[in-house]
Amino acid sequence: MRHLKDFEFIEGVIRAGSIRKASEDMNITASALNRRINRFEDEFGYEIFERLPRGVRLNPAGELLLHHIRSQRSDFARLKSQVSDLSGVRRGHVSIACSQALLPYFLPRQIARYRSGHSGVTFSVNARDRVAAERELSEFASDIALVFEPLTMVDFEVVHAMAQPIHAVMRAEHPLADQPEIRLRDALRFPHVAPSEKLAVRVLLETAARRLTSVEVAPMIESESFDFMRHYGAWEDMISFQFPVGLDMDHQPNLVSRPLAVRDVAPGNLLLGQLRGRTLPVASARFMRDLVSALRALP
C-alpha cells in the first residue's frame, strides 16, 4: 500500500517517456520526482529505467515491475468490490474490450439490463481488434474481451464460444434478397463494400474466396466501421457483410440480411474471455455470467 503513490509516479514517467515531461504532467518538480524514483529503486534493489540522452525507458526489471503494478491495482479493485458487496453496496467498474459488431445493439442491451439492478456499477466499453483486445487483457486495461477470432490465444482464457455465420446485408429489392441463403460466388459478383483486411469478416471472406475459382473479394469501398458499411446500402445499391450479432434488421425495414452458405464461408468464432488465471472483480465476474447467458440465448 505504501508504494501506491510511487507506482503512480512510475507510470507517469512511463507515459511521458522522460522525468522532466512527467514532472510537468504531475505538477511536481523534476528534481523531486527524480529523487522519488531513485529512492524507490534503492528500496527495490534494482534500477527500473534506462537513462537515455532524451529521456528514460523501462529496462527488463522495470517491465516486470510494471506487470506487478497492474496486477496489484487489479487485485485492489477486486478487494474493494468484494468489501462493497459485503456491505450491501453494489458498486464496481467493468471494463470491456470488444469487436465493433457488439457495440450497436448487443452490449448496450446487456449493460442496461445489468445496471437496472446494479446502478452503482460503472462501465468502460472500447472497440478493439483481436490483437488489441488480448493485449489489454494482459495489461489489466480491460477485464473482459468479446471478440472474433483472437490471434494468439496465449493469455486468452475462453469462457464461452459461439459460431456466427457471415450475413450479406442488402436492399430489400436486391436480386439476391429473396434467397434464404446466398452463395459467396453470387454475392461477390455484385458491387460490395467490405471490411479492411485486418478484420475477421474480411479474413474469412478472403480465405473462402481463395478456395473458389474466378471469385475474389474486390470491394468498391473498404471501411473499418461496420456501422458505415451497414448504412451505406441505404445510399447506394451495394452488399455489405457482417456478423448477425451486430444487426437489428427490425429497425432497418429497407434492408435485409441473408446468411452466406456455410459450405462456402466458415462461420466466425465469437469468443468471450478474460486474462488466463486472473480472478475478476465481483462486478466484472457477475457481468461475465450475464453475458454467457445472453449469448446462449441468441438464435
C-alpha positions, 0 to 999 in steps of 0.5 A: 500500500505504501508504494501506491503513490510511487507506482503512480509516479512510475507510470507517469514517467512511463507515459511521458517517456522522460522525468522532466515531461512527467514532472510537468504532467504531475505538477511536481518538480523534476528534481523531486520526482527524480529523487522519488524514483531513485529512492524507490529503486534503492528500496527495490534493489534494482534500477527500473529505467534506462537513462537515455540522452532524451529521456528514460525507458523501462529496462527488463526489471522495470517491465516486470515491475510494471506487470506487478503494478497492474496486477496489484491495482487489479487485485485492489479493485477486486478487494474493494468490490468484494468489501462493497458487496459485503456491505450491501453496496453494489458498486464496481467498474467493468471494463470491456474490450470488444469487436465493433459488431457488439457495440450497436445493439448487443452490449448496450442491451446487456449493460442496461439490463445489468445496471437496472439492478446494479446502478452503482456499477460503472462501465468502460466499453472500447472497440478493439481488434483481436490483437488489441483486445488480448493485449489489454487483457494482459495489461489489466486495461480491460477485464473482459474481451468479446471478440472474433477470432483472437490471434494468439490465444496465449493469455486468452482464457475462453469462457464461452464460444459461439459460431456466427455465420457471415450475413450479406446485408442488402436492399430489400429489392436486391436480386439476391434478397429473396434467397434464404441463403446466398452463395459467396460466388453470387454475392461477390459478383455484385458491387460490395463494400467490405471490411479492411483486411485486418478484420475477421469478416474480411479474413474469412471472406478472403480465405473462402474466396481463395478456395473458389475459382474466378471469385475474389473479394474486390470491394468498391469501398473498404471501411473499418466501421461496420456501422458505415458499411451497414448504412451505406446500402441505404445510399447506394445499391451495394452488399455489405457483410457482417456478423448477425450479432451486430444487426437489428434488421427490425429497425432497418425495414429497407434492408435485409440480411441473408446468411452466406452458405456455410459450405462456402464461408466458415462461420466466425468464432465469437469468443468471450474471455478474460486474462488466463488465471486472473480472478475478476472483480465481483462486478466484472465476474457477475457481468461475465455470467450475464453475458454467457447467458445472453449469448446462449440465448441468441438464435 
